[in-house]
Amino acid sequence: MSKIAGLRTAIYRVSSINAAKKWYATVFETLPYFDQPFYVGFQIGGFELGLQPEEVPVTDKKESVVAYWGVEDIHKEYDRFIESGAIEYEKPNEVGGDIIVARVKDPWGNIIGLIYNPHFKMGS
């Protein structure tokens, strides 16, 4: 049995935590459960999405790790993110086995992954 319990939190660093809080609440269609100037936390499908303020704003963020948020209709959600102010980064495309992925950038340059994976089942 693995001692690793699984992914718990994805954190996005932003230059304006108040503006980001409003934007993320809109696109993820939920209000934060934790809201402080140093951290804003949202509960998304059993996981945590966190926002932290940047001391020095960075808009050209490097792509080293991307968190993919599961969706049922990736084309609809991708379009909704774009309409809400996300920047197009990778349009939905099938990567094999009926799995479709897409990526957008939030207004602060963070990459947000979206994935439709009909084979993925939440573990315990």
SEMAR-134138 format. One line per 5 residues: their letters; for each residue x, y, z of C-alpha. Coordinates in nm, 4 decimals. Layout:
N
A> X Y Z  ...
// end
This chain:
124
MSKIA> 0.0000 0.0000 0.0000  0.1423 0.3366 -0.1013  0.2034 0.5985 0.1670  0.1189 0.8671 -0.0878  -0.2496 0.9491 -0.0429
GLRTA> -0.2900 1.1246 -0.3785  -0.3066 1.4761 -0.5110  -0.4633 1.7261 -0.2721  -0.3887 2.0810 -0.3884  -0.2948 2.2702 -0.7042
IYRVS> -0.1696 2.6233 -0.6359  -0.1673 2.9113 -0.8809  0.0352 3.2245 -0.8033  -0.1278 3.5522 -0.9060  -0.0390 3.9213 -0.8974
SINAA> -0.3875 4.0290 -0.7831  -0.5400 3.7842 -0.5391  -0.8733 3.9707 -0.5216  -0.9177 3.9810 -0.8997  -0.8040 3.6182 -0.9282
KKWYA> -1.0444 3.5112 -0.6532  -1.3350 3.6568 -0.8502  -1.2160 3.5079 -1.1805  -1.1583 3.1589 -1.0404  -1.4931 3.1669 -0.8558
TVFET> -1.6596 3.2430 -1.1894  -1.4847 2.9848 -1.4086  -1.4935 2.7051 -1.1494  -1.8473 2.8054 -1.0467  -1.7805 2.7952 -0.6733
LPYFD> -1.6930 3.0334 -0.3924  -1.3748 2.9961 -0.1862  -1.4010 2.8132 0.1447  -1.0870 2.9903 0.2742  -1.0277 3.3565 0.1956
QPFYV> -0.7306 3.5443 0.3360  -0.4888 3.7970 0.1808  -0.2109 3.5319 0.1818  -0.4156 3.2395 0.0439  -0.7538 3.1686 -0.1149
GFQIG> -0.8728 2.8077 -0.1269  -1.1486 2.6489 -0.3338  -1.2835 2.2932 -0.3054  -1.3120 2.1519 -0.6569  -1.4364 1.7952 -0.6975
GFELG> -1.2681 1.6712 -0.3814  -0.9414 1.8580 -0.4422  -0.8135 2.2009 -0.3488  -0.7366 2.4815 -0.5878  -0.5297 2.7458 -0.4119
LQPEE> -0.4336 3.1001 -0.5006  -0.1268 3.2690 -0.3554  -0.0128 3.6261 -0.4173  0.3112 3.6809 -0.6063  0.5607 3.9229 -0.4566
VPVTD> 0.6900 4.0003 -0.8055  0.4295 3.9518 -1.0806  0.5287 3.7022 -1.3502  0.3120 3.6604 -1.6592  0.5458 3.4384 -1.8639
KKESV> 0.5175 3.1315 -1.6424  0.7093 2.8212 -1.7343  0.5339 2.4980 -1.8200  0.6884 2.2353 -1.5979  0.3817 2.0846 -1.4269
VAYWG> 0.0219 2.1194 -1.5400  -0.2756 2.0256 -1.3231  -0.5596 1.8877 -1.5353  -0.9121 1.9421 -1.4019  -1.1613 1.6745 -1.5050
VEDIH> -1.4650 1.7795 -1.7066  -1.7520 1.5963 -1.8750  -1.7843 1.8228 -2.1811  -1.4378 1.9550 -2.2611  -1.5407 2.1621 -2.5632
KEYDR> -1.8127 2.3429 -2.3661  -1.5836 2.4057 -2.0666  -1.2920 2.5163 -2.2843  -1.5170 2.7663 -2.4618  -1.6578 2.8885 -2.1288
FIESG> -1.3062 2.9488 -1.9914  -1.2112 3.1445 -2.3062  -1.5327 3.3500 -2.2870  -1.4491 3.4252 -1.9209  -1.1109 3.5764 -2.0125
AIEYE> -0.8761 3.2772 -2.0281  -0.6155 3.2847 -2.3051  -0.6159 3.0085 -2.5622  -0.3116 2.7829 -2.5168  -0.4014 2.4363 -2.6510
KPNEV> -0.7381 2.3629 -2.8078  -0.9114 2.0356 -2.7134  -0.7485 1.7406 -2.8844  -0.7743 1.3669 -2.8486  -0.4571 1.2059 -2.7160
GGDII> -0.5711 0.8438 -2.7483  -0.8220 0.6104 -2.5899  -1.1053 0.8682 -2.6124  -0.9110 1.1003 -2.3768  -0.9269 1.4683 -2.4704
VARVK> -0.7077 1.7386 -2.3190  -0.6914 2.1159 -2.3510  -0.5006 2.3980 -2.1826  -0.5697 2.7652 -2.1270  -0.3836 3.0420 -1.9483
DPWGN> -0.5535 3.2420 -1.6778  -0.5225 3.6233 -1.6890  -0.2060 3.5910 -1.4713  -0.0273 3.3519 -1.7073  -0.0920 3.0257 -1.5194
IIGLI> -0.1625 2.7190 -1.7299  -0.4883 2.5411 -1.6460  -0.5381 2.1955 -1.7913  -0.8777 2.0481 -1.8713  -0.9250 1.6765 -1.9346
YNPHF> -1.2044 1.4472 -2.0378  -1.1023 1.0941 -1.9450  -1.3847 0.8374 -1.9556  -1.1512 0.5714 -1.8093  -1.0479 0.7552 -1.4912
KMGS> -1.2150 0.6436 -1.1687  -1.1583 0.8186 -0.8355  -0.9625 0.5949 -0.6002  -0.9826 0.5831 -0.2261
// end
